[in-house]
């Protein structure tokens, strides 16, 4: 029986342009992939009991490098073929894609575990902050701790 060897693919981006689920899906798909897990974070119309009008994402200058570091770290913890994370910065409206994470693996358990690990680790460690604008005219920062 021939043993197959596949290079692990890692993709990251912090961008002001709209994100694409299809792009991330394509990045984590391939001949060796039997299962893909995606997480899609959308801008919602409420937070902590307040109606949200819009928001702005700001990133520290190190955010892109940190996103790559975190993604590579998560990739090493799971038996995956490919992993990708893209996060949007700038002004976003309700319903816009804020983050798209994907993991492709030979089997679904590894894909699910890697995607979950990546979004949780990204949110905890990558310096990207959310400035929300509420319907009542007030505003607030999220993720600045």
N, CA, C and O atoms as a DFTB+ gen file, in Angstrom:
580 C
 N C O
     1  1       0.847      -1.182       0.000
     2  2       0.000       0.000       0.000
     3  2       0.890       1.243       0.000
     4  3       1.816       1.355       0.803
     5  1       0.604       2.154      -0.890
     6  2       1.390       3.386      -1.003
     7  2       0.921       4.392       0.055
     8  3      -0.278       4.611       0.228
     9  1       1.875       4.992       0.750
    10  2       1.544       5.988       1.752
    11  2       1.626       7.374       1.107
    12  3       2.610       7.708       0.448
    13  1       0.581       8.166       1.307
    14  2       0.529       9.506       0.725
    15  2       1.045      10.527       1.724
    16  3       0.777      10.428       2.922
    17  1       1.775      11.492       1.234
    18  2       2.276      12.579       2.069
    19  2       1.759      13.885       1.496
    20  3       1.906      14.150       0.303
    21  1       1.170      14.681       2.327
    22  2       0.609      15.957       1.881
    23  2       1.167      17.095       2.723
    24  3       1.194      17.018       3.952
    25  1       1.602      18.128       2.067
    26  2       2.050      19.341       2.743
    27  2       0.833      20.040       3.349
    28  3      -0.197      20.178       2.689
    29  1       0.945      20.473       4.577
    30  2      -0.146      21.195       5.236
    31  2      -0.184      22.620       4.698
    32  3       0.839      23.304       4.668
    33  1      -1.351      23.063       4.278
    34  2      -1.535      24.408       3.737
    35  2      -2.092      25.330       4.819
    36  3      -3.059      24.993       5.502
    37  1      -1.466      26.498       4.962
    38  2      -1.910      27.497       5.941
    39  2      -2.076      28.827       5.220
    40  3      -1.168      29.285       4.527
    41  1      -3.254      29.449       5.389
    42  2      -3.527      30.751       4.775
    43  2      -4.130      31.667       5.834
    44  3      -5.000      31.258       6.604
    45  1      -3.652      32.920       5.863
    46  2      -4.236      33.925       6.757
    47  2      -4.288      35.267       6.048
    48  3      -3.495      35.540       5.147
    49  1      -5.231      36.098       6.467
    50  2      -5.331      37.450       5.917
    51  2      -6.127      38.330       6.871
    52  3      -7.120      37.901       7.457
    53  1      -5.675      39.556       7.011
    54  2      -6.408      40.617       7.710
    55  2      -6.593      41.698       6.657
    56  3      -5.624      42.334       6.241
    57  1      -7.840      41.912       6.220
    58  2      -8.087      42.736       5.035
    59  2      -9.273      43.690       5.218
    60  3     -10.196      43.404       5.980
    61  1      -9.239      44.830       4.509
    62  2     -10.376      45.749       4.547
    63  2     -11.466      45.389       3.540
    64  3     -12.575      45.919       3.613
    65  1     -11.162      44.497       2.603
    66  2     -12.133      44.122       1.581
    67  2     -13.115      43.084       2.119
    68  3     -12.805      42.375       3.077
    69  1     -14.299      42.992       1.506
    70  2     -15.255      41.957       1.918
    71  2     -14.646      40.555       1.817
    72  3     -13.874      40.258       0.905
    73  1     -15.013      39.709       2.772
    74  2     -14.518      38.346       2.815
    75  2     -15.365      37.446       1.921
    76  3     -16.490      37.787       1.556
    77  1     -14.799      36.287       1.575
    78  2     -15.484      35.330       0.716
    79  2     -15.430      33.940       1.332
    80  3     -14.349      33.385       1.529
    81  1     -16.593      33.378       1.636
    82  2     -16.671      32.014       2.129
    83  2     -16.148      31.057       1.058
    84  3     -15.431      30.107       1.369
    85  1     -16.506      31.306      -0.203
    86  2     -16.048      30.448      -1.297
    87  2     -14.523      30.425      -1.402
    88  3     -13.935      29.378      -1.673
    89  1     -13.883      31.577      -1.189
    90  2     -12.421      31.624      -1.246
    91  2     -11.812      30.747      -0.148
    92  3     -10.909      29.952      -0.409
    93  1     -12.309      30.899       1.069
    94  2     -11.779      30.105       2.181
    95  2     -12.075      28.620       1.962
    96  3     -11.217      27.777       2.223
    97  1     -13.272      28.294       1.490
    98  2     -13.605      26.899       1.196
    99  2     -12.619      26.327       0.179
   100  3     -12.139      25.205       0.341
   101  1     -12.321      27.089      -0.854
   102  2     -11.361      26.635      -1.850
   103  2      -9.968      26.428      -1.284
   104  3      -9.248      25.526      -1.710
   105  1      -9.588      27.255      -0.332
   106  2      -8.255      27.156       0.268
   107  2      -8.087      25.920       1.154
   108  3      -6.969      25.436       1.334
   109  1      -9.182      25.412       1.703
   110  2      -9.086      24.265       2.617
   111  2      -9.616      22.976       1.987
   112  3      -9.745      21.962       2.673
   113  1      -9.918      23.004       0.712
   114  2     -10.386      21.823      -0.009
   115  2      -9.244      21.230      -0.818
   116  3      -8.238      21.896      -1.064
   117  1      -9.398      19.994      -1.224
   118  2      -8.389      19.362      -2.060
   119  2      -8.570      17.865      -2.110
   120  3      -9.467      17.318      -1.468
   121  1      -7.730      17.208      -2.862
   122  2      -7.853      15.770      -3.098
   123  2      -7.721      14.940      -1.817
   124  3      -8.335      13.879      -1.710
   125  1      -6.945      15.399      -0.861
   126  2      -6.734      14.646       0.379
   127  2      -7.761      14.989       1.456
   128  3      -7.752      14.396       2.535
   129  1      -8.640      15.937       1.168
   130  2      -9.616      16.412       2.158
   131  2     -10.933      15.653       1.999
   132  3     -11.529      15.627       0.923
   133  1     -11.367      15.038       3.095
   134  2     -12.655      14.346       3.109
   135  2     -13.714      15.098       3.880
   136  3     -14.900      14.780       3.785
   137  1     -13.293      16.108       4.652
   138  2     -14.240      16.909       5.426
   139  2     -13.716      18.307       5.635
   140  3     -12.532      18.513       5.902
   141  1     -14.617      19.270       5.510
   142  2     -14.286      20.680       5.732
   143  2     -15.234      21.231       6.788
   144  3     -16.440      20.987       6.744
   145  1     -14.681      21.971       7.731
   146  2     -15.485      22.681       8.718
   147  2     -15.212      24.169       8.549
   148  3     -14.060      24.596       8.480
   149  1     -16.279      24.947       8.484
   150  2     -16.172      26.399       8.346
   151  2     -16.861      27.074       9.519
   152  3     -17.882      26.598      10.016
   153  1     -16.289      28.186       9.955
   154  2     -16.964      29.081      10.883
   155  2     -17.044      30.427      10.198
   156  3     -16.048      30.938       9.685
   157  1     -18.246      31.002      10.192
   158  2     -18.473      32.299       9.557
   159  2     -19.029      33.234      10.617
   160  3     -20.118      33.012      11.145
   161  1     -18.275      34.282      10.925
   162  2     -18.729      35.277      11.892
   163  2     -19.340      36.459      11.160
   164  3     -18.707      37.064      10.295
   165  1     -20.570      36.780      11.514
   166  2     -21.318      37.872      10.893
   167  2     -21.518      39.023      11.873
   168  3     -21.508      38.817      13.087
   169  1     -21.697      40.210      11.361
   170  2     -22.042      41.355      12.197
   171  2     -23.531      41.243      12.525
   172  3     -24.374      41.229      11.628
   173  1     -23.840      41.164      13.813
   174  2     -25.244      41.036      14.239
   175  2     -25.806      42.385      14.670
   176  3     -25.062      43.345      14.869
   177  1     -27.110      42.445      14.811
   178  2     -27.790      43.707      15.101
   179  2     -27.967      43.991      16.595
   180  3     -28.694      44.912      16.966
   181  1     -27.316      43.217      17.442
   182  2     -27.439      43.436      18.883
   183  2     -26.208      42.899      19.604
   184  3     -25.499      42.036      19.086
   185  1     -25.966      43.414      20.792
   186  2     -24.897      42.918      21.649
   187  2     -25.182      43.355      23.069
   188  3     -25.398      44.537      23.336
   189  1     -25.182      42.395      23.977
   190  2     -25.391      42.693      25.402
   191  2     -26.640      43.538      25.634
   192  3     -26.621      44.468      26.440
   193  1     -27.716      43.218      24.937
   194  2     -28.989      43.902      25.140
   195  2     -29.124      45.240      24.440
   196  3     -30.137      45.917      24.610
   197  1     -28.141      45.638      23.663
   198  2     -28.200      46.908      22.941
   199  2     -28.310      46.648      21.439
   200  3     -27.690      45.727      20.907
   201  1     -29.104      47.470      20.774
   202  2     -29.243      47.371      19.325
   203  2     -28.008      47.992      18.667
   204  3     -27.627      49.119      18.984
   205  1     -27.390      47.245      17.751
   206  2     -26.169      47.686      17.071
   207  2     -26.538      48.209      15.680
   208  3     -27.287      47.568      14.942
   209  1     -26.002      49.382      15.337
   210  2     -26.215      49.995      14.019
   211  2     -25.134      49.566      13.036
   212  3     -25.431      49.231      11.889
   213  1     -23.873      49.577      13.486
   214  2     -22.722      49.198      12.656
   215  2     -21.524      49.034      13.579
   216  3     -21.621      49.230      14.790
   217  1     -20.393      48.672      12.984
   218  2     -19.178      48.574      13.802
   219  2     -17.947      48.768      12.939
   220  3     -17.991      48.681      11.712
   221  1     -16.862      49.030      13.618
   222  2     -15.557      49.156      12.974
   223  2     -14.617      48.185      13.666
   224  3     -14.587      48.096      14.893
   225  1     -13.848      47.458      12.860
   226  2     -12.782      46.615      13.395
   227  2     -11.462      47.322      13.186
   228  3     -11.166      47.798      12.090
   229  1     -10.663      47.390      14.253
   230  2      -9.315      47.947      14.195
   231  2      -8.326      46.845      14.533
   232  3      -8.598      45.988      15.373
   233  1      -7.178      46.875      13.873
   234  2      -6.166      45.853      14.119
   235  2      -4.846      46.513      14.488
   236  3      -4.437      47.506      13.887
   237  1      -4.201      45.947      15.475
   238  2      -2.842      46.346      15.827
   239  2      -1.942      46.030      14.633
   240  3      -2.230      45.089      13.893
   241  1      -0.856      46.788      14.421
   242  2       0.046      46.485      13.306
   243  2       0.581      45.040      13.307
   244  3       0.987      44.533      12.261
   245  1       0.582      44.395      14.445
   246  2       1.059      43.006      14.532
   247  2      -0.039      41.976      14.256
   248  3       0.234      40.776      14.288
   249  1      -1.253      42.409      13.988
   250  2      -2.391      41.484      13.875
   251  2      -2.195      40.435      12.790
   252  3      -2.482      39.260      13.022
   253  1      -1.717      40.822      11.619
   254  2      -1.541      39.847      10.536
   255  2      -0.515      38.777      10.928
   256  3      -0.732      37.588      10.691
   257  1       0.589      39.199      11.522
   258  2       1.614      38.249      11.955
   259  2       1.090      37.358      13.080
   260  3       1.381      36.162      13.112
   261  1       0.334      37.926      13.983
   262  2      -0.236      37.149      15.083
   263  2      -1.263      36.152      14.569
   264  3      -1.330      35.025      15.059
   265  1      -2.067      36.553      13.585
   266  2      -3.037      35.632      13.013
   267  2      -2.319      34.454      12.354
   268  3      -2.749      33.309      12.489
   269  1      -1.240      34.730      11.652
   270  2      -0.480      33.632      11.041
   271  2       0.137      32.731      12.108
   272  3       0.096      31.507      11.985
   273  1       0.706      33.327      13.149
   274  2       1.310      32.534      14.230
   275  2       0.270      31.617      14.877
   276  3       0.513      30.425      15.067
   277  1      -0.879      32.180      15.209
   278  2      -1.944      31.418      15.865
   279  2      -2.452      30.302      14.943
   280  3      -2.684      29.179      15.391
   281  1      -2.620      30.615      13.672
   282  2      -3.129      29.620      12.729
   283  2      -2.144      28.465      12.578
   284  3      -2.551      27.304      12.546
   285  1      -0.862      28.772      12.485
   286  2       0.152      27.715      12.398
   287  2       0.204      26.881      13.688
   288  3       0.375      25.663      13.639
   289  1       0.057      27.535      14.816
   290  2       0.061      26.833      16.096
   291  2      -1.124      25.857      16.173
   292  3      -0.962      24.709      16.586
   293  1      -2.296      26.319      15.779
   294  2      -3.482      25.466      15.786
   295  2      -3.301      24.316      14.787
   296  3      -3.668      23.178      15.081
   297  1      -2.745      24.606      13.625
   298  2      -2.522      23.559      12.619
   299  2      -1.661      22.429      13.172
   300  3      -1.893      21.262      12.859
   301  1      -0.671      22.768      13.988
   302  2       0.215      21.753      14.558
   303  2      -0.502      20.865      15.576
   304  3      -0.066      19.745      15.845
   305  1      -1.602      21.367      16.140
   306  2      -2.321      20.606      17.171
   307  2      -3.326      19.617      16.590
   308  3      -3.892      18.811      17.330
   309  1      -3.560      19.666      15.268
   310  2      -4.613      18.842      14.680
   311  2      -4.120      18.121      13.429
   312  3      -3.196      18.577      12.755
   313  1      -4.748      16.999      13.134
   314  2      -4.411      16.197      11.960
   315  2      -5.223      16.718      10.764
   316  3      -6.237      16.139      10.375
   317  1      -4.740      17.825      10.200
   318  2      -5.457      18.479       9.111
   319  2      -4.587      18.551       7.866
   320  3      -3.372      18.363       7.923
   321  1      -5.231      18.826       6.747
   322  2      -4.550      19.019       5.475
   323  2      -4.361      20.508       5.202
   324  3      -3.320      20.926       4.697
   325  1      -5.372      21.302       5.538
   326  2      -5.324      22.744       5.260
   327  2      -6.130      23.500       6.301
   328  3      -7.093      22.985       6.870
   329  1      -5.703      24.755       6.537
   330  2      -6.392      25.614       7.494
   331  2      -6.283      27.046       7.001
   332  3      -5.269      27.435       6.422
   333  1      -7.329      27.832       7.231
   334  2      -7.336      29.221       6.763
   335  2      -8.146      30.087       7.713
   336  3      -9.115      29.638       8.324
   337  1      -7.721      31.343       7.821
   338  2      -8.445      32.325       8.628
   339  2      -8.311      33.682       7.965
   340  3      -7.205      34.130       7.663
   341  1      -9.439      34.333       7.741
   342  2      -9.444      35.698       7.218
   343  2     -10.318      36.545       8.132
   344  3     -11.425      36.150       8.498
   345  1      -9.799      37.721       8.496
   346  2     -10.544      38.643       9.362
   347  2     -10.625      39.987       8.670
   348  3      -9.644      40.466       8.100
   349  1     -11.773      40.580       8.724
   350  2     -12.004      41.872       8.101
   351  2     -11.677      42.985       9.090
   352  3     -11.850      42.823      10.298
   353  1     -11.203      44.114       8.571
   354  2     -11.027      45.333       9.353
   355  2     -11.734      46.467       8.615
   356  3     -12.045      46.358       7.429
   357  1     -11.980      47.560       9.343
   358  2     -12.661      48.701       8.749
   359  2     -14.121      48.743       9.168
   360  3     -14.523      48.093      10.133
   361  1     -14.911      49.517       8.431
   362  2     -16.334      49.710       8.745
   363  2     -17.168      48.586       8.165
   364  3     -17.070      48.274       6.978
   365  1     -17.992      47.977       9.011
   366  2     -18.865      46.882       8.594
   367  2     -20.302      47.193       8.971
   368  3     -20.570      47.874       9.961
   369  1     -21.210      46.688       8.173
   370  2     -22.643      46.864       8.407
   371  2     -23.238      45.547       8.915
   372  3     -22.594      44.499       8.844
   373  1     -24.451      45.608       9.419
   374  2     -25.158      44.419       9.883
   375  2     -25.216      43.404       8.732
   376  3     -25.566      43.748       7.603
   377  1     -24.868      42.156       9.037
   378  2     -24.896      41.092       8.045
   379  2     -23.588      40.866       7.311
   380  3     -23.421      39.835       6.659
   381  1     -22.638      41.822       7.402
   382  2     -21.343      41.645       6.745
   383  2     -20.564      40.496       7.395
   384  3     -20.745      40.200       8.576
   385  1     -19.705      39.859       6.613
   386  2     -18.814      38.835       7.141
   387  2     -17.670      39.516       7.880
   388  3     -16.996      40.383       7.323
   389  1     -17.453      39.128       9.123
   390  2     -16.373      39.693       9.932
   391  2     -15.159      38.774       9.964
   392  3     -14.019      39.240       9.966
   393  1     -15.405      37.475       9.990
   394  2     -14.316      36.492      10.052
   395  2     -14.788      35.201       9.396
   396  3     -15.942      34.797       9.542
   397  1     -13.874      34.565       8.671
   398  2     -14.145      33.250       8.091
   399  2     -12.950      32.356       8.404
   400  3     -11.805      32.688       8.098
   401  1     -13.244      31.220       9.020
   402  2     -12.235      30.244       9.406
   403  2     -12.617      28.918       8.771
   404  3     -13.789      28.544       8.763
   405  1     -11.632      28.208       8.240
   406  2     -11.903      26.897       7.670
   407  2     -10.781      25.926       7.948
   408  3      -9.615      26.303       8.063
   409  1     -11.163      24.661       8.054
   410  2     -10.174      23.598       8.225
   411  2     -10.597      22.423       7.366
   412  3     -11.764      22.033       7.357
   413  1      -9.641      21.865       6.647
   414  2      -9.879      20.687       5.830
   415  2      -9.020      19.541       6.331
   416  3      -7.827      19.707       6.587
   417  1      -9.636      18.378       6.468
   418  2      -8.938      17.207       6.984
   419  2      -9.429      15.956       6.253
   420  3     -10.424      16.000       5.529
   421  1      -8.735      14.863       6.447
   422  2      -9.175      13.611       5.852
   423  2     -10.526      13.190       6.425
   424  3     -11.347      12.593       5.728
   425  1     -10.749      13.507       7.707
   426  2     -11.989      13.097       8.378
   427  2     -12.592      14.267       9.149
   428  3     -11.867      15.148       9.612
   429  1     -13.901      14.277       9.286
   430  2     -14.616      15.407       9.875
   431  2     -14.249      15.744      11.322
   432  3     -14.205      16.931      11.646
   433  1     -13.981      14.777      12.218
   434  2     -13.667      15.181      13.592
   435  2     -12.474      16.133      13.676
   436  3     -12.502      17.097      14.440
   437  1     -11.436      15.869      12.900
   438  2     -10.265      16.747      12.926
   439  2     -10.584      18.114      12.344
   440  3     -10.096      19.128      12.845
   441  1     -11.394      18.157      11.296
   442  2     -11.775      19.443      10.696
   443  2     -12.585      20.281      11.680
   444  3     -12.318      21.470      11.854
   445  1     -13.577      19.661      12.325
   446  2     -14.381      20.384      13.315
   447  2     -13.519      20.893      14.465
   448  3     -13.630      22.051      14.868
   449  1     -12.660      20.021      14.991
   450  2     -11.827      20.396      16.141
   451  2     -10.878      21.538      15.788
   452  3     -10.708      22.467      16.577
   453  1     -10.262      21.477      14.614
   454  2      -9.316      22.525      14.220
   455  2     -10.014      23.854      13.991
   456  3      -9.506      24.894      14.409
   457  1     -11.164      23.840      13.337
   458  2     -11.900      25.096      13.090
   459  2     -12.333      25.729      14.406
   460  3     -12.212      26.942      14.579
   461  1     -12.833      24.925      15.329
   462  2     -13.259      25.444      16.639
   463  2     -12.071      26.005      17.413
   464  3     -12.155      27.087      17.993
   465  1     -10.982      25.277      17.419
   466  2      -9.769      25.716      18.104
   467  2      -9.264      27.025      17.498
   468  3      -8.860      27.932      18.225
   469  1      -9.285      27.122      16.175
   470  2      -8.766      28.325      15.525
   471  2      -9.604      29.551      15.848
   472  3      -9.042      30.590      16.196
   473  1     -10.919      29.472      15.746
   474  2     -11.725      30.677      16.021
   475  2     -11.598      31.071      17.489
   476  3     -11.518      32.258      17.802
   477  1     -11.578      30.099      18.385
   478  2     -11.450      30.429      19.816
   479  2     -10.084      31.039      20.127
   480  3     -10.000      32.007      20.883
   481  1      -9.021      30.489      19.556
   482  2      -7.675      31.005      19.802
   483  2      -7.487      32.364      19.151
   484  3      -6.891      33.265      19.741
   485  1      -7.992      32.512      17.939
   486  2      -7.932      33.803      17.236
   487  2      -8.585      34.903      18.080
   488  3      -7.997      35.964      18.290
   489  1      -9.800      34.641      18.560
   490  2     -10.521      35.652      19.344
   491  2      -9.778      35.998      20.634
   492  3      -9.831      37.139      21.093
   493  1      -9.095      35.033      21.214
   494  2      -8.388      35.259      22.475
   495  2      -7.034      35.937      22.294
   496  3      -6.597      36.666      23.185
   497  1      -6.352      35.718      21.159
   498  2      -4.955      36.136      21.060
   499  2      -4.621      37.159      19.979
   500  3      -3.607      37.847      20.093
   501  1      -5.426      37.283      18.950
   502  2      -5.078      38.199      17.861
   503  2      -5.607      39.598      18.196
   504  3      -6.790      39.752      18.497
   505  1      -4.741      40.619      18.148
   506  2      -5.141      41.975      18.551
   507  2      -5.988      42.704      17.482
   508  3      -5.508      43.567      16.747
   509  1      -7.261      42.309      17.443
   510  2      -8.264      42.961      16.593
   511  2      -9.404      43.354      17.509
   512  3      -9.905      42.533      18.277
   513  1      -9.816      44.620      17.427
   514  2     -10.805      45.161      18.353
   515  2     -12.025      45.666      17.612
   516  3     -11.937      46.166      16.491
   517  1     -13.168      45.522      18.268
   518  2     -14.452      45.898      17.691
   519  2     -14.981      47.160      18.374
   520  3     -15.112      47.209      19.597
   521  1     -15.279      48.169      17.572
   522  2     -15.872      49.422      18.047
   523  2     -17.305      49.448      17.521
   524  3     -17.541      49.669      16.333
   525  1     -18.251      49.221      18.420
   526  2     -19.662      49.136      18.019
   527  2     -20.344      50.487      18.123
   528  3     -20.079      51.270      19.035
   529  1     -21.229      50.743      17.168
   530  2     -22.063      51.943      17.149
   531  2     -23.505      51.486      17.371
   532  3     -24.062      50.724      16.580
   533  1     -24.093      51.971      18.467
   534  2     -25.424      51.516      18.846
   535  2     -26.510      52.435      18.275
   536  3     -26.263      53.595      17.946
   537  1     -27.701      51.882      18.173
   538  2     -28.839      52.614      17.602
   539  2     -29.198      53.857      18.431
   540  3     -29.736      54.820      17.885
   541  1     -28.912      53.850      19.728
   542  2     -29.267      54.994      20.578
   543  2     -28.227      56.118      20.518
   544  3     -28.332      57.102      21.250
   545  1     -27.213      55.967      19.635
   546  2     -26.207      57.012      19.482
   547  2     -24.953      56.805      20.320
   548  3     -23.968      57.519      20.133
   549  1     -24.967      55.854      21.230
   550  2     -23.785      55.570      22.032
   551  2     -22.880      54.612      21.262
   552  3     -23.242      54.121      20.193
   553  1     -21.713      54.356      21.816
   554  2     -20.774      53.438      21.193
   555  2     -19.967      52.741      22.276
   556  3     -19.934      53.180      23.426
   557  1     -19.321      51.654      21.895
   558  2     -18.508      50.918      22.861
   559  2     -17.498      50.027      22.177
   560  3     -17.707      49.578      21.050
   561  1     -16.390      49.772      22.875
   562  2     -15.325      48.910      22.383
   563  2     -15.500      47.513      22.964
   564  3     -15.897      47.351      24.118
   565  1     -15.197      46.507      22.145
   566  2     -15.278      45.112      22.571
   567  2     -13.954      44.452      22.219
   568  3     -13.401      44.706      21.149
   569  1     -13.441      43.608      23.107
   570  2     -12.222      42.866      22.817
   571  2     -10.957      43.643      23.056
   572  3      -9.924      43.339      22.459
   573  1     -11.010      44.638      23.914
   574  2      -9.828      45.479      24.170
   575  2      -9.123      45.099      25.467
   576  3      -8.254      45.836      25.934
   577  1      -9.479      43.973      26.050
   578  2      -8.855      43.604      27.320
   579  2      -7.487      43.039      27.141
   580  3      -6.834      42.681      28.121
